[in-house]
Amino acid sequence: MMFINIIFGYHSMRKTCEDIKVNLAYRWFLGLGFEDTVPDHSTFSQNYRRKFKDNNVSIRIFEAVIDQLISNGVIDPSVLFIDGTHVKANANKHKDVSREVQAAAKRCKKLLDEDVARDREEHGKKALKEKKNQAPEIKEIKASRSDPDCGYFHKGEKEKCFAYNANTSCDRHGYILGMSLDPGNIHDSQAVYHVLDFIDHMPFS
């Protein structure tokens, strides 16, 4: 029912349930017979909020579909294409609070340092001196009062707003293999690793 709601752009669970009652294709897709009762929209909403809120059922469905595509030789994960886009959040940009957060560590630099250290060891070179532990950098950010998960985004001539940074990974045929959703103030250079972490848990990794 959620797939029908999103794919066909209903944006209303009440409307979705009403149309399922009279649409034979929808009933077939859901495994409902002519005499079967369509779940009430309120039942669906409560289940979605309570039963499915803290589990990963959607991820398991996604993994099962990818597994079938792999079994049939449809996807080619040897090359990955990753692209990100900012999605405006439903949050008033004028209603914000200041918040102090720890600056994100540069993960790419950490991985590069590990590669350098490994290469030096393999070639019999002395390890580079490690820098003394430094206090984590603290910075002040603007956070939304109504949606604390989004981030304040501004780039070039684009409108300043609260947004999310959505990154998607595809194979050479355009099949989606992974994604991540981060606050809009997370740079792509950091968000890309969240996509790769997602892909690391997929069947083809």
N, C-alpha and C positions, 0 to 999 in steps of 0.2 A: 504493500500500500504506500509505503514511503517512496519507493521507486516511481510508482505511477504519479504520485503527488509532485515529485521534482521533475521527472522527465517531460511530463506534459504541461508543466508550468501552472499548476492549479493555485499554489500558494495558500490553500485553504483546505484543512483536513475535512471540514464539514462538507464542502463542495465535492471533494474527492470521494467521500463515502457515498454521497447521493448518486454520483455518476457511476460508481461501481455497481450499484443496484440494478442499473438498466443497460450496462455495457457488457456484452457477452465476451468480448476479447479480454476485458479486465477480469471477469470472473474466471475465465479459462486460465489466465496467467496466475491468479491467486489460488487455483484449485477449488473454486467454489462452484457448486451445482446450482441449478435453477431454484431449488427450494432452500438452499443454504442462506442463513441470515448474515448479512454484512455487518461486521463490527461497528458499533457506534463510534463516532468521532471522539467522544470524550474518553471512551475506553482506550482507544489508540493513544491519545495524548497522555493519559496517565501512565500507560505501560512504557511509553517512550521516555517519560520523565523519571519514572521510578525503576522499572525493570531493566531498562537498557542504558541507563545513565552512566553507570560506572563499569560497564564491561566492554569488550572489544568485538562485539558481534559483527559490526560493519567491517572491521578489518579482516575477520575470519572469512566473511563472504567474499571480500576482495581477493584474499589469498587463494580461495578455492577457485575463483574464476581464472586468475593468473595461472594456477596449476593446470587447469584444463587447457589453456592456450599453449602452455609449454608442452604438454603431452601430445598435442596435435601439431606441434612445430609451427605455430602461427607467429609467435613473437621471437625477436632476436635481441637478447639482452647484452650482446657483445659490445654495443655502442650505446651510450646514454646521452640524451639531449635534455638539458635542464633549463627551464625558463621561469622567471618569477614575475608576478604582477601585484600591484597594490589594490586592495579592495576596501572601499570606504566603509567604515564602521557606522552603525546606526547610533552615533553618539554626538552630542552637541559639543563643538570645539571650544565653546566659551565657558563650559562648565567643567573645570579641571582643578586638580590639586597638584602641588609640588611634592615630589617623592625622591628620596635619596636611594640610589641603587648601586650595587657593585658593578663596575665596568666589566663587560664581557672579555674574557681572555682571548687572545688571538690564536684560535685553534690551528689555523694553517701554519703559523710560525712554530707552534709546538711540534707539529708533525714534521716540519722541515728540519728542526733541530734534532729530532730523533733520527731522521734519515742521515744527517751529517755525522752524528755520533756513531751510527752503525757503519757507515762507510769508512770513517777514520779507524775504527776498531778492526775492520776487515783488512785494511792496508797497513796495520801495525803502527798507526800514529797515536800520539798521546791524545787523550780526551780533552776537549776544551773545558776551561774552568767554568764551573757553574756559578751563575750570579747568585748573590745572597738573596734570601727570601725578602721580597719587598712587600710592604703593606698594600693590600688591594686598593685600586683606585676607586674612589667614590665620586659619582656624578649625580647631578640633580636633573630629573626629567619631569615632563608634564604628563600627568596621568588623568584618564577620564573618570569622572565620578560614577557614571552610569554603566560603563563597560571597562573595568580595570584590566581586562586581558588584551585590549588593543593598544596601539602605540601612536604617539603623535608623529605625523609624517609630513615632510616638506621637501620637495626636490624641484630645483629650477623654477619655472613659472607656474608649476602646478599649485593648486589650492592647498593651503595648510589645513590639515584635517586629521582626525583620528582614523586609523586604518589598520588593516592586516596585510601581511606580506605572504602571499600564497605562492609556493614554488612547486612545480610539477616536473616529473621526469618521465620521458617517453623513449621508446625504442625507435629504430629507423623507420618502422611502419606506422608510427603514431599511436601505439598502444601505451596507455598510462601504466607505469610500473611503480610509481611512488610519489608521495607528496608530503608537504609540511605546511603548517599554518603558524606563522609567528606574528608577534606585534609588528606594526608598521615601522617602528624605529629600529628594527633589526636589519642590518645590512645583508645584501645577498651573499657576500663572502662568508658570513656566519651561517645564514639560513641554508646554504647548499649542503652543509654537513648534516643538517637535520634530515634532509631528503635522503642522503646516503645512508644515514642510520636506519631509516625506514626500509630502504632497499636491502640492507644487510640481513634483515629478518625474513626476506621473501624466499620462496622455494628455489629460485634459480641462483641465489647467492652462494 
